[in-house]
Amino acid sequence: MEYQEDSAVVTECGKDFVKLEIIKSGACKSCSLSNLCAANQNKVTVRVKTDLDLKTKFTRKK
């Protein structure tokens, strides 16, 4: 199995979730859901539930 690494930008941070914007990469080619997950877009937004103690204030780089 080949190791794939992706980068994401945190676009929203809540009490029990984080919203990430992921730029589609080579890892998407090997994913079985690649045709369903924002098929015609180059960015994918996902919301991930978490119990980590995250900061709720952040600045987004422009």
C-alpha positions as a Markdown table, in Angstrom:
| # | Residue | x | y | z |
|---|---|---|---|---|
| 1 | Met | 0.0 | 0.0 | 0.0 |
| 2 | Glu | 1.4 | 3.4 | -1.0 |
| 3 | Tyr | 1.3 | 6.2 | 1.6 |
| 4 | Gln | -0.5 | 9.4 | 0.4 |
| 5 | Glu | -0.4 | 12.7 | 2.2 |
| 6 | Asp | -2.8 | 15.6 | 1.7 |
| 7 | Ser | -2.9 | 19.2 | 3.0 |
| 8 | Ala | -6.0 | 20.9 | 4.3 |
| 9 | Val | -7.0 | 24.4 | 5.5 |
| 10 | Val | -9.2 | 24.8 | 8.6 |
| 11 | Thr | -12.1 | 27.0 | 7.5 |
| 12 | Glu | -14.2 | 26.7 | 10.6 |
| 13 | Cys | -13.7 | 25.4 | 14.2 |
| 14 | Gly | -16.5 | 24.7 | 16.6 |
| 15 | Lys | -16.9 | 23.2 | 20.0 |
| 16 | Asp | -17.1 | 19.6 | 18.7 |
| 17 | Phe | -16.1 | 19.9 | 15.0 |
| 18 | Val | -13.7 | 21.2 | 12.5 |
| 19 | Lys | -14.4 | 22.1 | 8.9 |
| 20 | Leu | -11.5 | 21.4 | 6.5 |
| 21 | Glu | -11.0 | 22.4 | 2.9 |
| 22 | Ile | -8.9 | 19.8 | 1.1 |
| 23 | Ile | -7.3 | 20.3 | -2.3 |
| 24 | Lys | -7.8 | 17.1 | -4.3 |
| 25 | Ser | -4.5 | 15.3 | -5.0 |
| 26 | Gly | -3.1 | 12.0 | -6.3 |
| 27 | Ala | -4.5 | 10.3 | -3.2 |
| 28 | Cys | -8.0 | 10.9 | -4.7 |
| 29 | Lys | -7.2 | 8.7 | -7.7 |
| 30 | Ser | -6.9 | 5.6 | -5.5 |
| 31 | Cys | -10.0 | 6.4 | -3.3 |
| 32 | Ser | -13.1 | 4.4 | -4.0 |
| 33 | Leu | -15.3 | 7.4 | -3.5 |
| 34 | Ser | -13.4 | 9.8 | -5.8 |
| 35 | Asn | -16.3 | 10.0 | -8.3 |
| 36 | Leu | -18.8 | 10.9 | -5.6 |
| 37 | Cys | -16.7 | 13.3 | -3.5 |
| 38 | Ala | -16.9 | 16.6 | -5.3 |
| 39 | Ala | -16.3 | 14.9 | -8.7 |
| 40 | Asn | -15.8 | 18.1 | -10.8 |
| 41 | Gln | -14.3 | 20.3 | -8.1 |
| 42 | Asn | -10.6 | 20.6 | -7.2 |
| 43 | Lys | -11.4 | 21.3 | -3.5 |
| 44 | Val | -13.4 | 19.2 | -1.1 |
| 45 | Thr | -15.0 | 20.5 | 2.1 |
| 46 | Val | -15.5 | 18.1 | 5.0 |
| 47 | Arg | -16.8 | 18.5 | 8.5 |
| 48 | Val | -15.0 | 16.3 | 11.1 |
| 49 | Lys | -16.4 | 15.6 | 14.6 |
| 50 | Thr | -13.8 | 15.8 | 17.3 |
| 51 | Asp | -13.4 | 15.7 | 21.0 |
| 52 | Leu | -10.1 | 17.6 | 21.0 |
| 53 | Asp | -9.7 | 20.8 | 22.9 |
| 54 | Leu | -9.4 | 23.1 | 19.8 |
| 55 | Lys | -9.0 | 26.9 | 19.7 |
| 56 | Thr | -12.1 | 28.5 | 18.3 |
| 57 | Lys | -10.4 | 31.6 | 17.0 |
| 58 | Phe | -8.1 | 31.5 | 14.0 |
| 59 | Thr | -7.0 | 33.7 | 11.1 |
| 60 | Arg | -7.1 | 32.5 | 7.5 |
| 61 | Lys | -4.2 | 33.3 | 5.3 |
| 62 | Lys | -5.2 | 35.2 | 2.1 |
